[in-house]
Amino acid sequence: MKIPDGYTVSGLKNFNINFDNEAGQFSSDAKEENGHVVLSCKKVYKKNYLPAKDWGLLVGMLDAAYNFTQKQLLQPSVLMTK
């Protein structure tokens, strides 16, 4: 993604995630290169069936993926007032 004029990248390290357990994996990597943000994501379901007692293992991976989607990366360089 090209960084728009007037914006800066903030909190890039918050996008570097590695969650892994026996039910699934979610990982992401973020870096800035030549005026662009490069994001790489991977979501893996390791089993096609989990007993109810292990459901929390899958929820942990799904929560990691959801939390990734709630992060903000760009912010205006200068706050504008009316």
N, C-alpha and C positions, 0 to 999 in steps of 0.2 A: 504494500500500500504506500503510495507516495504521500509524504508529509505535506499537507497544504501550507501555502504561504500564510504566515501569521500564527502558526501553531508550533508548539514544541512537544517533544515526546517526554512523558513523565511516568515513572514507575515501571519501566521496561522489565526490571528484574522480577516484578510481581507476576509476570507472564511465564516465568520459567518454573514449571510444575512437573513433579514426577510422583505419581501415586501408583502403587502397584501392590496387589494382593492376589490371593489364589482365585478370586472371582473375575477380576478385570484389571485393566491398566488404563490410566489416562496420563499422557505427558504432553507438554508443550514447551516450545523454545521460542524466544523472541530476541531479535537483534536489529540494530539500525545499520543500514548500509547505503551509502551514497544518496542520502535524502529519502530513503524508503524504510519502512518497517517491514521486516520479514517474520511472519509467524508460521510455525510448523506445529501441527497438532496430531495426536494419535490416540484413538480410543479402541481398546481391545476387550472383547468379551471372551474370557477364557473357557467358560463352560456354557453349555446350552440348557443346563438344568441345575438348579440349586435347591436343596431342601429348605424349608421355611426357616429352620434354625440358622442358616447361613445367609439369609436375605440381607442382613446388615453389611456383609462384605460387598455386595453389589451396590448397595446404596452409597457406601463410601466412595466408590469410583464415580458413580453418577453425580454425587455432590461435588466432587472435585471438578468434573466437567462443567457443571452448572455454574459454580463459582467463577470459573474462567470466563464465562460469558458475561458476567456482571462487572468485570473490571473495565476501567477507563484508561485510555492510553494517551490521547491527545488533549491538550489544553491550550487556550489562546495564549499567545506570547505576551500580549498587553491587554489588560482589561479595559474595555471601552465603556465610557459613561455617557449618558444623554445630556 
